């Protein structure tokens, strides 16, 4: 990538980041929507050591854990401060601009990449959602990272990339469970896109599946212990 290409991408990244940060500081220091209060409550109770529970201290799995744990990680570092969440999400959404640029360039060309990245950077809805306490921004970032890793694996497969692919797929499913629908397509792609003997394809697919299961296993084990074991006892 030449210097001019870097300059244009840096400009789009900074533009998106500035717009998101300005909007974040324009908002009052509060959560505006009920769903956001629910996610914040789950993260706060995790921070207090109460576990993944409702306000009445009863265990819950109604909300996928990915976003509450994302909030929990921010609160653990910065304290229970809403501005910190909005700044981190602004940064993630600005990195998403770079991922969009790279993916579009791989699929189409540089002009399309610049347009799509610029459009995402200035699109009001994405500027708004970066300051909300919804999983949208975090989930978009994970999906874009997933697609980027897929293209990277196709160009030059390594065991590390395949391992990361499973982790990101698992985190996506833990954030918004609809990502589980992507799994069959990812496995078919893994088996069809790689050249070489079938044994290597199986090894590659196994690495991704294994890291995906490892990522999901703490949540699955927790639910098994709370719901199934409690029920039979």
Order of alpha helices (4+ residues) and beta strands (2+ residues): alpha-alpha-alpha-alpha-alpha-alpha-alpha-alpha-alpha-alpha
